[in-house]
Amino acid sequence: MEFYSCPWRLVPNKIVRYPGGREIDRFRGIFPGRDDGRPEAWVGSDTATADAAEKGDIHDGKAYCVLPDGTQKYLFEAITDDPEHVLGEKHLALSGEQTGVLVKLLDAERQLALQCHPTRPYAKEHFGSDYGKEESWYIIGKREDATEPPYVYMGFKEGVTYADFERGFEKGDVDEMEACCHKIPVEIGDAFFIKAGLPHAIGPGCFVLEVQEPSDITVGWKRLETGSDEEKEYHKQRLLNCYIYDAADYEENLRRYRIAPKTIRSGDFGSEQLIIGQEQTEYFSFTRLDADKRAQLLRTGFLQIAIVLKGGGSLLCGNTVMPVRKGDELFFPASVGSCAVEPEEGQTLSLMLCNPPGVRYSFAEG
């Protein structure tokens, strides 16, 4: 039982994808860091990348954890060893023997391709997946040497229709397709909810915490250049019909998808805010805890994945004292009981605390 009474450290887990990765290094205290083509860190992941087999590693994307006795194993293996203690009865009933959530650090050196993700019904029908891919972004940093101020594309502009987007697709003109979408400058601390079907792209210079459904299904904008006419038409329809053409003007688009945090609790210790929660999605949630003094963690009866965003100090769980600092990643089994954070003197210790489906929060009065 002692294996499940305190948090487990997670082994850094950068994924080969596209240009970027330097800001993840710097966040973890590695300077000057470098853009090594590993721009995503999959934190506490039991999800494989879509191209894992092509890479020659069927577990690509899955994270290792360090157990209390010092041994390392894949998190999914540790779950299989004792799912009830790791995940808890409520989670098992709701999501089975998977974490049900995927947490990432994402650092794009260049703009990512315009894309969207499927709803669960669409993913089931067209991709054979039980999960769609609703996701959320929290801007935790910006590249000061980016070619232009960091931005995102998000949402169709007012009046844009399927036919408008289709014209750009037929010409293979990504500029025309991007012109159908809002370009939004971002600042550190901005939070966005990206519903399934929403067109989006992360611009260069954005360092993002991404919390999402545990899926790696992405639908882009490119035509199929080889294959029969029937295959090309199927590809086109599957792609264009994944996008949801729910256009809005700039301010309405921001009102829908840029999310204002809500305070859950506050006091002498500091405060905790809900960044994304039940008002946006039933599939995941996450909070930000900023503690200037010792603070109890809110235990939910579910697993939790944590990233230390700022500062240093200790986690106090029973007789266990675990030093933590900026960049550390932790997995809390559901069986972890009372647990507190103790910031170093004169520091604010900030944690991002990420949850699977089933966790709900109430808000502080006033």
C-alpha positions as CSV (number, residue, x, y, z in Angstrom):
1,M,0.0,0.0,0.0
2,E,3.0,2.4,0.6
3,F,3.5,2.4,-3.1
4,Y,0.2,4.2,-3.5
5,S,0.3,6.6,-0.5
6,C,2.6,9.2,-2.1
7,P,3.1,10.8,-5.5
8,W,5.4,9.1,-8.1
9,R,8.0,11.1,-10.0
10,L,7.6,11.0,-13.8
11,V,10.5,10.6,-16.2
12,P,10.9,13.4,-18.8
13,N,9.3,12.2,-22.0
14,K,10.0,14.3,-25.1
15,I,8.5,13.1,-28.4
16,V,10.0,13.3,-31.9
17,R,7.6,15.3,-34.0
18,Y,8.4,18.7,-35.7
19,P,10.8,21.6,-35.1
20,G,10.9,22.9,-31.5
21,G,11.7,21.7,-28.0
22,R,14.0,24.4,-26.7
23,E,11.6,25.9,-24.3
24,I,10.8,22.5,-22.7
25,D,14.5,22.2,-21.9
26,R,14.7,25.6,-20.4
27,F,11.5,25.0,-18.4
28,R,13.3,22.0,-16.9
29,G,16.4,24.0,-16.0
30,I,18.5,22.9,-19.0
31,F,20.3,26.0,-20.6
32,P,20.6,27.1,-23.3
33,G,18.4,24.2,-24.4
34,R,18.0,23.3,-28.1
35,D,15.4,22.7,-30.8
36,D,16.0,19.0,-31.2
37,G,12.8,18.0,-33.1
38,R,11.2,16.8,-29.9
39,P,8.7,19.7,-29.3
40,E,6.2,17.8,-27.2
41,A,6.6,16.3,-23.7
42,W,3.8,13.8,-22.9
43,V,3.4,13.9,-19.2
44,G,2.1,10.9,-17.3
45,S,1.0,9.4,-20.6
46,D,-0.4,5.9,-21.1
47,T,-1.3,6.9,-24.7
48,A,0.9,5.9,-27.8
49,T,1.5,8.3,-30.6
50,A,-0.4,7.7,-33.9
51,D,2.8,6.8,-35.7
52,A,4.3,4.6,-32.9
53,A,4.5,1.5,-35.1
54,E,6.2,3.5,-37.9
55,K,8.8,4.7,-35.4
56,G,9.5,1.1,-34.5
57,D,8.3,1.5,-30.9
58,I,4.7,0.6,-30.1
59,H,5.0,2.4,-26.8
60,D,6.2,5.7,-28.2
61,G,4.5,8.5,-26.3
62,K,4.0,6.5,-23.1
63,A,5.7,7.7,-20.0
64,Y,7.9,6.0,-17.4
65,C,7.3,6.6,-13.6
66,V,9.7,6.2,-10.7
67,L,8.1,4.1,-8.0
68,P,8.8,4.6,-4.3
69,D,11.4,1.8,-4.2
70,G,13.3,3.6,-6.9
71,T,12.4,1.2,-9.8
72,Q,11.2,2.6,-13.1
73,K,8.5,1.2,-15.3
74,Y,5.9,2.4,-17.8
75,L,3.0,4.1,-16.1
76,F,0.6,1.8,-17.9
77,E,2.4,-1.2,-16.4
78,A,2.2,0.3,-12.9
79,I,-1.5,0.7,-13.4
80,T,-1.9,-2.9,-14.6
81,D,-0.2,-4.0,-11.4
82,D,-2.9,-2.6,-9.1
83,P,-5.5,-0.6,-11.0
84,E,-7.8,-0.2,-7.9
85,H,-5.1,1.6,-5.9
86,V,-3.7,3.6,-8.8
87,L,-6.9,4.7,-10.4
88,G,-9.6,4.2,-7.8
89,E,-13.0,2.6,-8.0
90,K,-14.8,5.7,-9.3
91,H,-12.3,6.1,-12.2
92,L,-12.4,2.4,-13.1
93,A,-16.2,2.5,-13.3
94,L,-16.0,5.6,-15.5
95,S,-12.9,5.1,-17.7
96,G,-11.6,1.6,-17.2
97,E,-7.9,0.8,-16.7
98,Q,-6.6,3.9,-18.6
99,T,-5.8,7.4,-17.2
100,G,-8.5,8.9,-19.5
101,V,-6.5,12.1,-20.0
102,L,-3.4,13.3,-21.8
103,V,-1.2,16.1,-20.6
104,K,1.5,17.7,-22.7
105,L,4.1,20.5,-22.8
106,L,4.2,21.8,-26.3
107,D,6.9,24.2,-27.8
108,A,6.5,25.1,-31.4
109,E,9.5,26.7,-33.1
110,R,7.3,27.2,-36.2
111,Q,3.6,27.5,-36.8
112,L,1.8,24.2,-36.7
113,A,-0.5,23.1,-39.5
114,L,-4.1,24.2,-39.5
115,Q,-6.1,21.3,-38.1
116,C,-9.1,20.1,-36.1
117,H,-9.9,17.0,-34.1
118,P,-13.0,14.7,-34.2
119,T,-15.8,14.4,-31.7
120,R,-16.2,11.0,-30.0
121,P,-18.9,9.8,-32.4
122,Y,-17.0,11.0,-35.4
123,A,-13.8,9.3,-34.1
124,K,-15.6,6.1,-33.5
125,E,-17.2,6.0,-37.0
126,H,-14.2,7.2,-39.1
127,F,-11.1,6.3,-37.0
128,G,-12.2,3.4,-34.9
129,S,-11.4,5.2,-31.7
130,D,-13.4,5.4,-28.4
131,Y,-11.9,8.8,-27.8
132,G,-12.3,12.0,-29.8
133,K,-9.9,14.9,-29.1
134,E,-11.2,17.8,-27.2
135,E,-8.3,19.8,-25.9
136,S,-7.3,22.9,-24.0
137,W,-4.3,25.3,-24.0
138,Y,-2.7,27.3,-21.2
139,I,0.1,29.6,-22.3
140,I,3.0,29.2,-19.9
141,G,5.7,30.9,-21.9
142,K,6.7,32.8,-25.1
143,R,9.9,32.8,-27.2
144,E,11.4,36.2,-27.0
145,D,13.3,35.6,-30.3
146,A,10.2,34.5,-32.3
147,T,9.9,36.0,-35.8
148,E,6.6,37.7,-34.7
149,P,4.6,38.0,-31.5
150,P,3.1,34.6,-30.6
151,Y,-0.4,33.9,-31.8
152,V,-2.9,31.1,-32.4
153,Y,-5.4,30.5,-35.2
154,M,-8.7,29.5,-33.7
155,G,-12.3,29.4,-35.0
156,F,-13.9,30.3,-38.3
157,K,-14.5,33.9,-39.1
158,E,-18.1,35.2,-39.3
159,G,-19.8,34.2,-42.5
160,V,-17.3,31.4,-43.5
161,T,-19.1,28.3,-44.9
162,Y,-18.1,24.8,-45.9
163,A,-17.9,26.0,-49.5
164,D,-15.4,28.7,-48.6
165,F,-13.1,26.3,-46.8
166,E,-13.6,23.7,-49.6
167,R,-12.3,26.1,-52.2
168,G,-9.0,26.5,-50.4
169,F,-8.8,22.7,-49.9
170,E,-9.3,22.0,-53.6
171,K,-6.5,24.4,-54.5
172,G,-4.2,23.1,-51.8
173,D,-4.0,26.7,-50.6
174,V,-3.3,26.7,-46.9
175,D,-3.1,30.6,-46.9
176,E,-6.7,30.7,-48.1
177,M,-7.8,28.2,-45.6
178,E,-6.1,30.0,-42.7
179,A,-7.7,33.3,-43.9
180,C,-11.0,31.7,-43.0
181,C,-9.9,31.6,-39.4
182,H,-9.3,34.1,-36.6
183,K,-5.6,35.0,-35.8
184,I,-5.3,35.7,-32.1
185,P,-2.3,37.2,-30.3
186,V,-1.6,35.4,-27.0
187,E,-0.1,36.3,-23.6
188,I,1.2,34.2,-20.8
189,G,-1.7,33.0,-18.6
190,D,-4.2,32.9,-21.5
191,A,-6.4,29.8,-21.5
192,F,-8.3,28.4,-24.5
193,F,-10.7,25.5,-24.9
194,I,-10.5,23.8,-28.3
195,K,-13.7,21.9,-28.8
196,A,-13.8,19.0,-31.3
197,G,-14.3,20.3,-34.8
198,L,-12.8,23.7,-34.2
199,P,-10.1,24.8,-36.7
200,H,-6.9,25.8,-34.9
201,A,-3.2,26.1,-35.2
202,I,-0.5,27.1,-32.7
203,G,1.8,29.8,-33.9
204,P,5.6,30.0,-33.5
205,G,6.9,31.0,-30.1
206,C,4.0,29.6,-28.0
207,F,5.0,27.4,-25.0
208,V,1.8,25.7,-24.0
209,L,0.5,23.3,-21.4
210,E,-2.1,21.2,-23.3
211,V,-4.7,19.0,-21.5
212,Q,-6.8,16.8,-23.7
213,E,-8.6,13.6,-24.3
214,P,-6.1,10.7,-24.6
215,S,-6.0,10.5,-28.4
216,D,-3.5,11.4,-31.2
217,I,-6.0,11.8,-34.0
218,T,-5.4,15.0,-36.0
219,V,-7.3,16.0,-39.2
220,G,-5.3,18.6,-41.3
221,W,-6.0,20.3,-44.5
222,K,-4.0,18.4,-47.2
223,R,-5.5,16.7,-50.2
224,L,-4.7,13.0,-50.8
225,E,-2.3,13.1,-53.8
226,T,-2.3,9.4,-54.6
227,G,-4.9,6.7,-54.8
228,S,-8.2,6.2,-56.7
229,D,-10.8,8.8,-57.2
230,E,-13.0,7.1,-54.6
231,E,-10.1,7.1,-52.1
232,K,-9.5,10.8,-52.7
233,E,-13.1,11.7,-52.3
234,Y,-13.4,9.6,-49.1
235,H,-10.3,11.4,-47.7
236,K,-11.8,14.8,-48.6
237,Q,-15.2,14.1,-47.1
238,R,-13.7,12.6,-43.9
239,L,-11.4,15.7,-43.5
240,L,-13.9,18.5,-44.4
241,N,-16.8,17.0,-42.4
242,C,-14.6,16.7,-39.3
243,Y,-14.5,20.5,-39.1
244,I,-17.6,22.1,-37.6
245,Y,-18.6,25.3,-39.4
246,D,-19.8,27.3,-36.4
247,A,-18.5,30.7,-37.5
248,A,-18.5,33.8,-35.3
249,D,-17.0,37.3,-35.3
250,Y,-13.8,38.0,-33.5
251,E,-15.2,39.0,-30.1
252,E,-17.8,36.2,-30.0
253,N,-15.1,33.7,-30.9
254,L,-13.0,34.8,-28.0
255,R,-16.0,34.8,-25.7
256,R,-16.6,31.1,-26.6
257,Y,-13.1,29.8,-26.4
258,R,-10.8,32.0,-24.4
259,I,-11.6,31.0,-20.8
260,A,-11.3,33.1,-17.7
261,P,-10.1,31.2,-14.7
262,K,-12.4,30.9,-11.7
263,T,-11.2,30.8,-8.1
264,I,-11.9,27.6,-6.2
265,R,-10.4,28.7,-2.9
266,S,-8.2,31.4,-1.5
267,G,-6.7,32.2,1.9
268,D,-3.5,33.0,3.7
269,F,-1.8,30.2,1.7
270,G,-2.5,31.8,-1.6
271,S,-5.2,30.6,-4.1
272,E,-6.3,27.9,-6.5
273,Q,-8.0,28.6,-9.8
274,L,-10.0,26.3,-12.1
275,I,-8.5,26.9,-15.6
276,I,-10.7,24.4,-17.6
277,G,-13.5,22.5,-16.0
278,Q,-17.1,21.2,-16.2
279,E,-18.4,24.3,-17.9
280,Q,-16.2,23.6,-20.9
281,T,-16.0,19.8,-21.1
282,E,-16.8,16.6,-19.2
283,Y,-13.6,14.9,-20.4
284,F,-10.9,16.6,-18.3
285,S,-10.1,19.5,-16.0
286,F,-7.2,21.3,-14.5
287,T,-6.4,23.8,-11.8
288,R,-3.5,26.1,-10.9
289,L,-2.4,26.2,-7.3
290,D,-0.3,29.2,-6.2
291,A,0.9,28.8,-2.6
292,D,3.0,31.3,-0.6
293,K,2.6,29.2,2.5
294,R,1.9,25.6,3.4
295,A,-1.3,24.5,1.6
296,Q,-3.3,21.3,1.6
297,L,-3.9,19.7,-1.8
298,L,-7.5,19.1,-2.7
299,R,-7.8,15.3,-3.1
300,T,-10.5,14.2,-5.4
301,G,-10.6,10.4,-5.2
302,F,-9.2,10.3,-8.7
303,L,-5.7,10.1,-10.1
304,Q,-4.0,13.5,-10.8
305,I,-1.0,14.5,-13.0
306,A,0.9,17.5,-11.7
307,I,3.6,19.8,-13.2
308,V,5.5,22.3,-11.0
309,L,5.1,25.6,-12.9
310,K,7.1,27.9,-10.7
311,G,9.2,27.9,-7.5
312,G,10.4,25.2,-5.3
313,G,9.6,23.5,-2.0
314,S,8.3,20.2,-0.7
315,L,5.4,17.8,-1.0
316,L,4.4,16.4,2.4
317,C,2.4,13.1,2.2
318,G,2.3,11.2,5.5
319,N,5.9,10.5,6.5
320,T,7.1,11.3,3.0
321,V,8.8,14.6,2.2
322,M,9.5,15.0,-1.5
323,P,11.5,18.0,-2.7
324,V,10.1,19.6,-5.8
325,R,11.1,22.4,-8.1
326,K,10.0,24.1,-11.4
327,G,9.8,21.5,-14.2
328,D,9.1,18.5,-12.0
329,E,6.3,16.1,-13.2
330,L,4.3,14.0,-10.7
331,F,1.7,11.3,-10.8
332,F,-0.7,11.1,-7.8
333,P,-2.4,7.6,-7.5
334,A,-6.0,7.9,-6.5
335,S,-5.0,6.3,-3.1
336,V,-2.8,9.2,-2.1
337,G,-4.5,10.7,1.0
338,S,-3.8,14.0,2.8
339,C,-1.0,15.8,1.1
340,A,0.4,19.4,1.4
341,V,2.8,21.6,-0.4
342,E,5.4,23.7,1.5
343,P,7.0,26.5,-0.5
344,E,10.6,27.5,0.2
345,E,10.8,30.6,2.3
346,G,10.1,33.7,0.2
347,Q,8.9,31.8,-2.8
348,T,5.6,31.1,-4.5
349,L,5.2,27.4,-5.4
350,S,2.8,27.0,-8.4
351,L,1.4,23.6,-9.6
352,M,-0.7,22.7,-12.5
353,L,-3.0,19.9,-11.4
354,C,-4.6,17.9,-14.2
355,N,-7.6,15.5,-13.9
356,P,-9.4,12.8,-15.8
357,P,-13.2,12.7,-16.4
358,G,-15.4,12.7,-13.3
359,V,-13.7,15.4,-11.2
360,R,-15.9,18.4,-10.5
361,Y,-15.2,21.6,-8.5
362,S,-17.3,24.2,-6.6
363,F,-16.3,27.8,-6.5
364,A,-15.3,30.1,-3.7
365,E,-18.1,32.4,-2.6
366,G,-17.7,36.1,-3.4
